[in-house]
Amino acid sequence: MTHTERPMPPLDADERTGLESWLDFYRATVAQKCEDLTDEQARSASVPPSSLTPMGLVQHLAEVERTWFRRILNREDVPPLHGPPAGPGVHSGGFDLPADATFAGALAAWQEEIAVSRTVCAGRSLEDSAPFMGGEVRLRWIYHHMIGEYARHSGHVDLLRERIDGSTGV
């Protein structure tokens, strides 16, 4: 398995740099765990009885990026990337795997959403906010939430990858 370098978050940084660095660290962790997987392996739900797959996690993370940074923070009306809505405002979260989906396509869509997320945030303050659940959510809160989301899912993909081919230690 080849490994892309992970950017280590700086030990002494301002708040914004620290938040962005930790988010990028976990994004890179997920990317490393997905390196060199075939479509078949990426579709493998290798920790029964869970149906969670590496491809489903990558698709989900693309949806999470799209939701928090585009739909909520930037107030864009963009449709789900992976599958039609199951009902008004309800979609699979990206976990469902269409028969014609490829892992390369899922990775590319995820990386594109990350690029858009960075662009959306570039000119904003941590104090910038958007309407959410009857109140306001600040970019600072979104960064904290995304770090937690990625940390949790990097653990999931770590377990899946170890069961697929024994790869550990990233």
DRENGU-978359 format. One line per 3 residues: their letters; for each residue x, y, z of N, C-alpha, C. Coordinates in steps of 0.001 Angstrom, whole numbers, always signed. Example, Ala and Ser with C-alpha at 12.3 -4.5 7.8 and 13.67 -1.06 7.14 Angstrom:
BEGIN
as = +13190/-5690/+7800/+12300/-4500/+7800/+13200/-3300/+7800 ~ +12850/-2250/+7080/+13670/-1060/+7140/+12900/+30/+7870
end
This chain:
BEGIN
mth = +847/-1173/+0/+0/+0/+0/+894/+1239/+0 ~ +653/+2138/-932/+1389/+3393/-966/+724/+4382/-8 ~ +1520/+5307/+521/+972/+6266/+1472/+1251/+7692/+1029
ter = +210/+8464/+923/+331/+9892/+692/+678/+10535/+2027 ~ +1483/+11555/+1980/+1858/+12252/+3211/+640/+12923/+3830 ~ +536/+12788/+5139/-509/+13481/+5901/+84/+14749/+6479
pmp = -631/+15863/+6338/-112/+17107/+6922/-311/+17100/+8437 ~ +782/+17119/+9180/+693/+17159/+10634/+242/+18546/+11071 ~ -813/+18639/+11885/-1241/+19955/+12363/-126/+20617/+13175
pld = +68/+21924/+12983/+1119/+22614/+13732/+833/+22596/+15227 ~ +1894/+22527/+16003/+1761/+22482/+17458/+1473/+23848/+18056 ~ +1830/+24898/+17343/+1639/+26256/+17850/+1061/+27108/+16720
ade = -262/+27142/+16634/-923/+27859/+15546/-2097/+28658/+16094 ~ -2525/+29635/+15315/-3733/+30353/+15696/-4935/+29411/+15544 ~ -6061/+29819/+16086/-7245/+28947/+16111/-7668/+28501/+14718
rtg = -7766/+29399/+13785/-8221/+29079/+12431/-7296/+28057/+11778 ~ -6001/+28314/+11862/-5024/+27390/+11274/-5115/+26022/+11940 ~ -5282/+26005/+13251/-5415/+24738/+13963/-6637/+23952/+13520
les = -7780/+24613/+13420/-9011/+23926/+13001/-8884/+23387/+11578 ~ -8412/+24229/+10673/-8272/+23785/+9281/-7235/+22667/+9155 ~ -6168/+22761/+9935/-5116/+21735/+9870/-5608/+20386/+10383
wld = -6369/+20386/+11486/-6899/+19123/+11994/-7913/+18523/+11033 ~ -8735/+19352/+10420/-9687/+18830/+9436/-8932/+18222/+8253 ~ -7914/+18917/+7759/-7120/+18366/+6654/-6387/+17090/+7058
fyr = -5922/+17014/+8290/-5266/+15810/+8783/-6210/+14608/+8696 ~ -7438/+14779/+9156/-8385/+13664/+9123/-8878/+13358/+7709 ~ -9011/+14375/+6878/-9335/+14114/+5470/-8241/+13242/+4852
atv = -6991/+13587/+5113/-5864/+12821/+4573/-5802/+11415/+5164 ~ -6190/+11268/+6426/-6208/+9943/+7054/-7187/+9025/+6322 ~ -8384/+9528/+6043/-9370/+8736/+5304/-8833/+8411/+3913
aqk = -8251/+9397/+3245/-7704/+9164/+1898/-6626/+8085/+1923 ~ -5737/+8127/+2919/-4685/+7109/+3023/-5274/+5716/+3198 ~ -6282/+5602/+4037/-6885/+4293/+4289/-7594/+3742/+3054
ced = -7910/+4609/+2118/-8621/+4178/+908/-7689/+3933/-278 ~ -6404/+4264/-112/-5470/+4100/-1219/-5385/+2652/-1673 ~ -5331/+2492/-2982/-5090/+1203/-3636/-6218/+187/-3486
ltd = -7374/+599/-2996/-8500/-339/-2926/-9117/-502/-4313 ~ -9476/-1722/-4655/-10199/-1971/-5893/-11676/-1639/-5677 ~ -12433/-1562/-6759/-13873/-1340/-6622/-14507/-2423/-5748
eqa = -14089/-3650/-5969/-14648/-4761/-5185/-14329/-4598/-3693 ~ -13106/-4275/-3388/-12735/-4077/-1984/-13470/-2879/-1376 ~ -13596/-1805/-2145/-14259/-594/-1646/-15748/-816/-1390
rsa = -16313/-1831/-2031/-17727/-2179/-1821/-17909/-3217/-712 ~ -16800/-3650/-143/-16830/-4728/+834/-17269/-4248/+2216 ~ -18344/-4844/+2698/-18795/-4613/+4074/-18108/-5671/+4926
svp = -16887/-5364/+5327/-16009/-6387/+5893/-16081/-6535/+7407 ~ -17012/-5841/+8053/-17151/-5963/+9504/-18610/-6307/+9824 ~ -19007/-7582/+9570/-20393/-7982/+9812/-20795/-7765/+11266
pss = -22031/-7463/+11529/-23160/-7421/+10608/-23353/-6069/+9933 ~ -22422/-5130/+10109/-22555/-3805/+9510/-22509/-3880/+7990 ~ -23271/-3021/+7339/-23230/-2920/+5880/-22338/-1769/+5426
ltp = -21584/-1185/+6346/-20710/-60/+6053/-19560/-495/+5152 ~ -19272/+321/+4132/-18197/+37/+3179/-17290/+1253/+3041 ~ -16044/+1051/+2594/-15195/+2217/+2328/-15813/+3171/+1307
mgl = -16406/+2635/+240/-17016/+3503/-758/-18194/+4273/-168 ~ -18994/+3613/+631/-20117/+4282/+1273/-19653/+5399/+2194 ~ -18560/+5166/+2918/-18014/+6214/+3792/-17514/+7404/+2991
vqh = -16824/+7159/+1888/-16320/+8249/+1051/-17494/+9037/+469 ~ -18497/+8335/-19/-19680/+9017/-545/-20355/+9839/+551 ~ -20454/+9272/+1753/-21060/+9972/+2877/-20275/+11243/+3213
lae = -18954/+11156/+3236/-18146/+12325/+3559/-18283/+13417/+2500 ~ -18465/+13030/+1245/-18739/+14026/+204/-20065/+14725/+490 ~ -21064/+13950/+908/-22369/+14540/+1253/-22266/+15456/+2467
ver = -21462/+15051/+3460/-21293/+15864/+4666/-20612/+17183/+4312 ~ -19556/+17135/+3507/-18892/+18368/+3044/-19908/+19276/+2344 ~ -20662/+18682/+1434/-21641/+19437/+646/-22698/+20055/+1550
twf = -23185/+19294/+2516/-24244/+19784/+3401/-23768/+20947/+4252 ~ -22666/+20763/+4981/-22249/+21796/+5932/-21694/+23040/+5271 ~ -20852/+22870/+4268/-20203/+24042/+3696/-21000/+24690/+2567
rri = -21728/+23920/+1796/-22477/+24506/+688/-23930/+24775/+1059 ~ -24644/+23736/+1516/-26068/+23917/+1809/-26307/+24839/+2998 ~ -25580/+24602/+4074/-25841/+25358/+5301/-25060/+26676/+5304
lnr = -23737/+26631/+5283/-22948/+27849/+5408/-23127/+28777/+4207 ~ -23065/+28242/+3005/-23139/+29074/+1799/-24567/+29220/+1263 ~ -25509/+28506/+1889/-26939/+28589/+1537/-27213/+28264/+70
edv = -26484/+27288/-449/-26696/+26838/-1830/-27783/+25772/-1860 ~ -28564/+25796/-2902/-29588/+24769/-3107/-29011/+23729/-4072 ~ -28237/+22798/-3522/-27611/+21768/-4351/-28195/+20403/-3985
ppl = -28406/+19560/-4985/-28982/+18242/-4722/-27956/+17286/-4119 ~ -28433/+16167/-3553/-27506/+15140/-3075/-26649/+14627/-4230 ~ -25429/+14262/-3935/-24524/+13697/-4937/-24823/+12233/-5222
hgp = -25220/+11517/-4189/-25308/+10059/-4282/-26729/+9581/-4031 ~ -27442/+9439/-5122/-28789/+8890/-5044/-29846/+9956/-4874 ~ -31015/+9643/-5372/-32139/+10576/-5240/-32620/+10627/-3795
pag = -33228/+11744/-3405/-33770/+11821/-2046/-34807/+10729/-1798 ~ -34815/+10210/-581/-35795/+9194/-195/-37137/+9843/+141 ~ -37116/+11123/+327/-38320/+11897/+643/-37903/+13343/+762
pgv = -38829/+14233/+1057/-38478/+15650/+1166/-37377/+15874/+2214 ~ -36213/+16322/+1744/-35109/+16610/+2645/-34410/+15385/+3212 ~ -34775/+14192/+2754/-34191/+12958/+3284/-33451/+12237/+2166
hsg = -32191/+11890/+2415/-31449/+11079/+1456/-30616/+10058/+2207 ~ -29966/+9180/+1466/-29260/+8052/+2082/-28030/+8468/+2866 ~ -27606/+9699/+2712/-26370/+10119/+3362/-25153/+9649/+2605
gfd = -25365/+9023/+1447/-24265/+8551/+619/-23865/+7116/+863 ~ -24425/+6483/+1864/-23997/+5130/+2214/-24433/+4069/+1202 ~ -25544/+4298/+496/-26021/+3331/-486/-25103/+3333/-1711
lpa = -24873/+2147/-2280/-23959/+2008/-3410/-24718/+1618/-4672 ~ -24913/+2560/-5599/-25537/+2210/-6874/-24671/+1187/-7618 ~ -25299/+328/-8383/-24579/-729/-9095/-23521/-173/-10038
dat = -23773/+993/-10638/-22837/+1549/-11617/-21804/+2490/-11001 ~ -21815/+2675/-9689/-20854/+3567/-9037/-19469/+2941/-9021 ~ -18459/+3785/-9196/-17071/+3326/-9101/-16407/+4020/-7919
fag = -15402/+3366/-7380/-14682/+3964/-6266/-13915/+5204/-6729 ~ -13330/+5140/-7923/-12626/+6311/-8460/-13579/+7498/-8573 ~ -14797/+7247/-9019/-15791/+8313/-9123/-16167/+8878/-7764
ala = -16315/+7997/-6771/-16650/+8441/-5413/-15520/+9282/-4832 ~ -14272/+8843/-5025/-13124/+9602/-4525/-13026/+10968/-5200 ~ -13249/+11004/-6501/-13176/+12273/-7240/-14254/+13243/-6767
awq = -15473/+12751/-6578/-16561/+13608/-6103/-16253/+14144/-4707 ~ -15703/+13314/-3844/-15329/+13727/-2486/-14255/+14806/-2540 ~ -13211/+14588/-3333/-12140/+15576/-3436/-12661/+16901/-4006
eei = -13585/+16842/-4943/-14181/+18062/-5495/-14968/+18808/-4420 ~ -15706/+18097/-3598/-16453/+18752/-2514/-15508/+19375/-1492 ~ -14389/+18714/-1215/-13392/+19293/-307/-12855/+20600/-896
avs = -12542/+20608/-2182/-12038/+21816/-2835/-13062/+22948/-2759 ~ -14325/+22624/-3002/-15371/+23639/-2915/-15501/+24136/-1477 ~ -15440/+23227/-514/-15519/+23614/+900/-14426/+24608/+1253
rtv = -13224/+24340/+806/-12114/+25252/+1089/-12361/+26632/+477 ~ -12883/+26649/-733/-13190/+27913/-1397/-14277/+28678/-651 ~ -15315/+27974/-239/-16411/+28604/+501/-15894/+29246/+1789
cag = -14971/+28592/+2459/-14480/+29073/+3760/-13376/+30119/+3652 ~ -12692/+30173/+2529/-11485/+30991/+2409/-11686/+32447/+2811 ~ -12763/+33048/+2424/-12960/+34459/+2720/-13823/+34736/+3934
rsl = -14052/+33729/+4726/-14959/+33872/+5873/-14204/+33915/+7190 ~ -14849/+34520/+8147/-14356/+34556/+9519/-14927/+33366/+10280 ~ -14235/+32947/+11329/-14783/+31893/+12192/-16102/+32326/+12822
eds = -16344/+33617/+12889/-17582/+34160/+13457/-18731/+34203/+12458 ~ -18453/+33998/+11164/-19528/+33996/+10170/-20518/+32895/+10520 ~ -21788/+33190/+10290/-22821/+32228/+10676/-23869/+32091/+9595
apf = -24693/+31085/+9770/-25800/+30808/+8859/-26963/+30273/+9680 ~ -28187/+30458/+9189/-29348/+29914/+9905/-29278/+28392/+9968 ~ -29594/+27857/+11152/-29597/+26403/+11316/-30439/+26041/+12533
mgg = -31396/+25162/+12328/-32239/+24611/+13396/-32831/+25699/+14303 ~ -33330/+26750/+13697/-33975/+27808/+14462/-33017/+28781/+15115 ~ -31732/+28647/+14854/-30733/+29549/+15413/-29690/+29872/+14367
evr = -28497/+30140/+14835/-27374/+30436/+13956/-26234/+29478/+14284 ~ -25570/+28987/+13253/-24394/+28144/+13442/-23190/+28891/+12873 ~ -22122/+28940/+13633/-20917/+29653/+13209/-19954/+28699/+12500
lrw = -19123/+29286/+11637/-18121/+28493/+10935/-17232/+27746/+11935 ~ -16896/+28356/+13043/-16083/+27704/+14080/-16732/+26380/+14501 ~ -18035/+26418/+14773/-18775/+25221/+15195/-18739/+24173/+14089
iyh = -18914/+24614/+12846/-18896/+23674/+11709/-17537/+22985/+11623 ~ -16464/+23738/+11775/-15134/+23113/+11759/-15007/+22065/+12876 ~ -15423/+22403/+14063/-15352/+21433/+15171/-16179/+20186/+14846
hmi = -17374/+20394/+14329/-18236/+19265/+13972/-17582/+18398/+12900 ~ -17019/+19015/+11885/-16403/+18261/+10788/-15178/+17477/+11262 ~ -14394/+18045/+12169/-13253/+17316/+12723/-13744/+16057/+13428
gey = -14796/+16177/+14222/-15367/+15014/+14898/-15916/+13993/+13916 ~ -16604/+14467/+12890/-17164/+13581/+11853/-16057/+12781/+11182 ~ -15011/+13471/+10765/-13903/+12790/+10094/-13133/+11866/+11037
arh = -12918/+12283/+12271/-12197/+11431/+13223/-12954/+10123/+13433 ~ -14261/+10229/+13604/-15100/+9039/+13807/-15021/+8124/+12582 ~ -15180/+8704/+11399/-15197/+7874/+10193/-13813/+7388/+9785
sgh = -12756/+8087/+10176/-11431/+7542/+9885/-11202/+6266/+10694 ~ -11770/+6202/+11887/-11715/+4959/+12663/-12499/+3842/+11999 ~ -13660/+4193/+11446/-14452/+3180/+10739/-13691/+2627/+9539
vdl = -13149/+3515/+8710/-12466/+3046/+7510/-11188/+2296/+7882 ~ -10577/+2636/+9014/-9404/+1907/+9492/-9760/+445/+9778 ~ -10870/+240/+10478/-11311/-1135/+10767/-11682/-1887/+9489
lre = -12390/-1212/+8591/-12777/-1854/+7333/-11542/-2262/+6540 ~ -10588/-1358/+6437/-9380/-1644/+5656/-8588/-2791/+6266 ~ -8479/-2823/+7575/-7747/-3922/+8211/-8399/-5260/+7905
rid = -9729/-5306/+7898/-10427/-6551/+7573/-10315/-6918/+6104 ~ -10192/-5921/+5235/-10093/-6197/+3795/-8751/-6826/+3453 ~ -7646/-6201/+3903/-6330/-6717/+3475/-5250/-6665/+4559
gst = -5655/-6408/+5795/-4683/-6417/+6892/-3896/-5137/+7066 ~ -4156/-4128/+6227/-3419/-2868/+6316/-3750/-2145/+7606 ~ -2722/-1777/+8370/-2892/-1059/+9623/-1815/+9/+9768
gv = -1946/+806/+10802/-869/+1681/+11203/-792/+3043/+10585 ~ -1819/+3454/+9860/-1762/+4796/+9264/-2504/+5757/+10148
end
